[in-house]
Amino acid sequence: MSAPAYLTLAEASLLIKNRELSPVTLTERCFKRADKLQPHLHAFVLMTRDTAMAEARKAEAEIAAGRWLGPMHGIPIGIKDIYSTRGVPTTCHSNLLKDHVPSEDAETVRRLKEAGAVIMGKLATDEFAFGTGTNLPFPVARNPWNVDHVPSGSSSGSGVGLATGQFLGATGSDTGGSIRSPAASNGVAGIKPTYGLVSRAGIFPLSFTADTAGPMGWTTEDCAIQLQVMAGYDPKDPASVDLPLPDYHQELGKPAKGLKVGVIRHFYEGRDGSDPETIGIFNQAYDAMRGLGVELRDVTLPDLMDFHACGRAVILPEIYAIHRAMLEKTPELYGEITRERARLGALVTSEEYHRGQRFRRQLIDRILKSMEGLDLLIAPSAYGAPAHVSEIEIFPYFGKPNLSMPFNLSGQPAHAICVGFGREGLPRSLQIVGRHFDEATVLRLGHAYEKATPWRDRRPAV
């Protein structure tokens, strides 16, 4: 069967299951598109063509023999280059690890392989998921909607490749917005799961108490399919929580009607960087949700700057603790921006770190208090259009507060979805936030919204 120019993961999965689409053909098409776009957009740091094609042929033979493993079987995906991959370089986009070849897969990679996914290669990321700039071993990824604007990070290659159909699913990580920010800038979907839901074993750490791993996709449905495979208890991750998992894909079928959702307007409206056009796009999204039978009401959380300051007080010293030895031994091997950002953590005292953790607990309590009588919260994923490449700052900590940080601190699930485009043709995004371990409701609203609006029919003109 001849497949359309772009398929979602869910669409391709159904065609493969029904033997109307060959995993080999699909993977070949993805590589053909990736080969064409790589010189311009740099989504990959490494393509593993030979092993991917072998995996695709294996999947095709298994399915032909009646051994279909599930929705990920035969699906081409990309792996963010902080996830360990057995026998394949895992560089964290850094000269420090450019020759590093792990002997084991990250637990999430192992699960994806076990589910039959076809691994096309390793994807561009900010260096150590933290900094971009010069002195890096590979080019930085470029935004496919407009290469003069950032794709955001740190899961930049994941967002770029998904938007352009180079693969149908991807892994990301989120410590301060690194799934949601590139999802917003590239017009795709991405969920930061609840802290402890998805194993981080085998993923290079950035912050012990904020790191989360999760899926990205063109649609919410694609994220749900991947999350089903990636989630679940892993004793190798000390933060992992042993809980039964719902069927995330099946839960998407429940209607959004009756959901009670709090809108956090004050995070965005009236702040520097907000603009009337983006506010109008958000208001149209709220109207579309009301049309689905969702009940919206405004809620007030603590000031965004409180979350921003608390996040920096907690996360920066954890980053420094992880990188201290390498910073002291070989600082010249870091990119300039990564090195200078990581050094900031040395300025946070032990007292300040512990005060930050206590303040974090207070902020979490206030979020949960604000959710009484509500199922979900909604807030902007980004201030508007992705920034121009000339606006990258070494220290982006002393200006606009981070819109993603509140839910890294709280550990709640937060899912970014595209809700429209500005006059300049760049995407806009909202994040849907749920109670701890209630990814199913978060994804349900995202899916219902996407089905009711036209934004998943629009791709970048590359």
C-alpha positions, 0 to 999 in steps of 0.5 A: 500500500502507498502511504501518505506523505506524512503518517502519525505513529498511530496511523502507521501502526495500524497499517503495519498491524494489518499488513498494509504497510511494510516496516521496511518500506516505512523505515526506508522512507524515513531515512530518505527524508532524513538524508534530504533534511539532515544537511539543513536541519541537523536533527541527528548526530548519528544515523544507525542505518544498517541496524535499523534496516535489520530491525525493520526486516525482523519486524516485518518477518515477525508480523508476517508470521503472526507475531505482532508485538503491539503498536510500536512494532516496526515503528521508526523512532529516534533516541535523544543522545543522552540515552545510553545505547548498547554498542552505539555512541552516546555523546550527550552532544559533547566533546567530553563523551564523543568516543563514549560507547555504552555496553548497555541500553538505557532501560527505556531504550531496552523496553522500546526495542523489546516492543519492536521499535526500529531505532534510526539513530541518535538525536541532537540535544543541547550539550548534556541537555543543558547548553548550546553554543560553540565548541560542540562536536556536531551542528546544533539542530535548526527549527524547520518552521524558520531556521532563523529561530531556535528549535529550543532544547534540550530535546531539539533533535526530537522536535525537529525530526518529528515535525518533518516526518524523519521518524514517527516517535522520539524520546526526550528528557525534561528537567526544566522544560526540555520536552515541552519547550522543543515541542512548543517551538517545533509544533509537536506534542510531548509529555513530561511524565510524573517524576518516578513514572518512567525510568531514568536508568542509563540516561545521563543525569542533569538534576537528581530531583527534577529529571524526567524522561518521556516521549514526544510525537506529532500527536498526543495519541503518538505520545500515549502509545510510546508512554505505555512502553516506556513507563513502569517500575524499574528498581535501577532508578531509585526514584521509580515508583511501583504502581499499576499502569492504565491503558493510556491509549484506551483512555484516550477514547473517553470524552473530554466533556465534564472535565474541570480545568483551571486556567493559569492566565497570570503566568503569561498575561501582563508579563514582559514577552506576552503579546496580544496575538498569542493571547488571542490564540490561547483564548481560541484554544480555551473556546475550543475546549469549552466546545468539547464540554470542558469547564474552565475557570481561572486559578491563581498559583504563586508568582511564576518568579517564585517557581523560577527562583526556587528551581534555579536554587535547587537544580543548579547545584545538582548540575554542578555536583554532577559535572564538578569533576569534569569541570575541574579536570577538562573545562576546555572540552565543554561548550562555552555556554554549558561550562558557564551555566554549570559553574553557577551551581558552585555559587549556591550554598548548602543552606540555600539549596536546602532552603530551596527544597523546603520552599519547593515543598510549600509551592507544591502544596499551593499547587495542589490546593489550587487544584481542589475541585479540578481535574487539570490545569492549563498554562502556556508552554512558551511565551510566544514564537520561538526566539531568534537564534541571535537571542540565545543567552549564556545565563537565561536565569535573570530575565523572564521566568521559566514557564515550564519550571513549576511542574518540574518542581512539583513533579506533576505530568505536563503535556505540551500541545500545538494550539495554533500559529502566529502571523509569522508562521511559527507555532504556539503551545499550551501545556496541560498539567495533571495530578501526580500519576494521572497522565491518562486524563492529561492525554485525554484532553490533549487528544480531544483538543487535537481531534477538534482542531486543524493544527495536526494537518499543518507541517513545515514547508521543507 
